[in-house]
Amino acid sequence: MNTQTIRVNEIFGPTIQGEGALIGQPTVFVRTGGCDYRCSWCDTLHAVDSAYRDDWHPMTPAAIMMQVEILSGHCPLTVSLSGGNPAIQPLGGLIDLGRKEGYRFALETQGSIARDWFRDLDILTLSPKPPSSGMVTDWQKLAECVEAAGPSTQLALKVVIFDENDYAYAREIASRYPQQSLYLQPGNHTPPAPDQEDGVIDMAGIMDRMRWLIDRVTTDRLYSATVLPQLHTLIWGNLRGV
């Protein structure tokens, strides 16, 4: 058994997946600590900024799965691996252990680090960051992540949209990967502070952006895209752990 430790920020659920290809599906979340990006609008700084590393706990795959099984009532469901950037962590052993017990694994990453264990996931969501994030996409590294998924892992692309530049970026993603599923969602411009369990959210502003994004997609006939809200944001706002 792989006993390599994983930095874990939090494990919670079951709740629903709030976005992307698995939206609405019951899920337990394993949020890892650490990230190679610093997006300007990051809503999970408590799992990104090293200032909060004291809240990240080294755990073995067996210890993580024990907690997942307690939360799920030993009834296998989807485990979502998130962050930060979970691709930083040695997650292959966890995925192997959990799948032997019947659990499905989904992972979301920005596509900056490719791992050979991507092929063992049930679904890989690559969410490259648009211009509003302040990050610059390395297209070669993104391509390596797409390739690492292999033929058996379901692959989805997701882009968070704040403005016209982000929308143009999403269209570039669509043109580079026309055969892949593409999900677009309006960004949350009022993320909580990293030390807050909840925070004020501008829901009206988010919904205005949602309507604008729908209009842009339909006007431009970008029919390959699926436009979705962050469902957990609509239900719980900025509340953590749901």
C-alpha positions, 0 to 999 in steps of 0.5 A: 500500500502506498503510504506517501503522505498527502497534505490535506486542508479539509475533508467534508461531505457528503454534499453535491458537486456544485459545478462542471460535468458532475454538477448536482451529484453527491460527493465527498470532497478531499481538499489538498493544501498548496498551489502553484498559482495565485489567482487574483480572485481565488476563493480557496486561499485557505488551501493555497496560501502557505500562510495557512499551512498550519491548517494542512495535515499530512495524511496517508491514503489509508487515513484519508479513505477511513474518513471518507468512508465514515462520512459516506456511511461506507456507501461508495460515491464520488470523491472529488479531489480539489485544492489548491492544485491537487496535482501537486500531491501524490494522489495515485495511492489514494485513488488506487485504494479508494477504487478498490472499495468502489469509490469513483474519483474526480479531480480538478486542476488548472492543467499546469502539472501532468501526472501519470495517475490521471489515467486512473481517475474517473473524470479529470476536469482541467480548468485553465485560468483566464486573463482575469486571474493574472496567470498565464497559461502554458499551452504545452503543459495543458496539452500534456495534462490532456494527454495524461488523461489517456483513453479511459478517463473522462475529460472535461474543460472548464473556464471561469468567466469574469469579462470579455477577455475571459470569454475570448480566452474560453473561445480559444480553449474551444478552438484548441480542443473542439472534441472536448466537453467545455463548461463555462461559469460566471466567476464569483467576484466577492470570494470570502477571506481565507480566515472566514467560514462565510462571507458577504456575496454579491449574488445579484452581480453574479447572476448579471454575469450569468445572463451576460454569459448566456447571451454571449454564447447564444449570440456567437453560436458557441453551441459546444459550450455548456453554461452553468452556475456554481450551484453551491454558490447559489444555495449556500453563498460563500459558506465553506464545507458544503 
